[in-house]
């Protein structure tokens, strides 16, 4: 499988998160400020290596 962040809400904070493309492990890369944004939502896609490749999606919500 290959994992990726498809979108984030708010879009301006997308750079605050990374995902390991092989493990799907999410990591925080910056500081979160409750006064700025208290809810982050990430759309994650997992794609297999089949022919044709199939994919699945999920939503991850992080409340600060």
N, C-alpha and C positions, 0 to 999 in steps of 0.2 A: 504494500500500500504506500501511497504518497499523500501526505497531509498538507493542507494550505489554508491560510486565512483568506476567505473570499471577500468579506466586507466587515466593517465595524461601525457601530453607532456609539458615540459620534465619530464621523469619518476622520475628523482632525486628530484623533487620538490613536489612530491605527498603528503608528510607530511605537506605541508603548508596549506592544505585545509581539512576540515571535513564536513560531511553532516549529518544532523539529520535524522536517519533512518525512523522516523514516519512523519515528516513534510516536508522533502526534502530541508530544509534550509541549504544553504552553508555558511560556516564560514572560515575566514582566521585565521590560528593559528600561523603564523610567519610573518617575514618582507619580503616584496617584494623589489627587487633592479632592477631598470630599466636597469642599466649597466650590470647586470648579465643576466636577461631574461626579454624581454619586452612583450612576448605573452605566456599565459598559456592556455592550452586546456584540459578540463576535459570531460570524457565520463561518463554520469550518466545513471543508470539503475533503473527503477521503476518496482517492481514486485507485483502483487496482491496476495491475499490469496485464490484464487479459486482452484478448483481441475479439471484439472491440473493448476498450477500457470502460468499466462501469464505475459510477461514482455515487456516493451518498453524502448527505448534508446533515449538519446538526447546528444548533444554536447554543452558545455558552454565554450565560449572564453572570456578571461579576458586580456585586453590590458593595460599595465602599462605605 
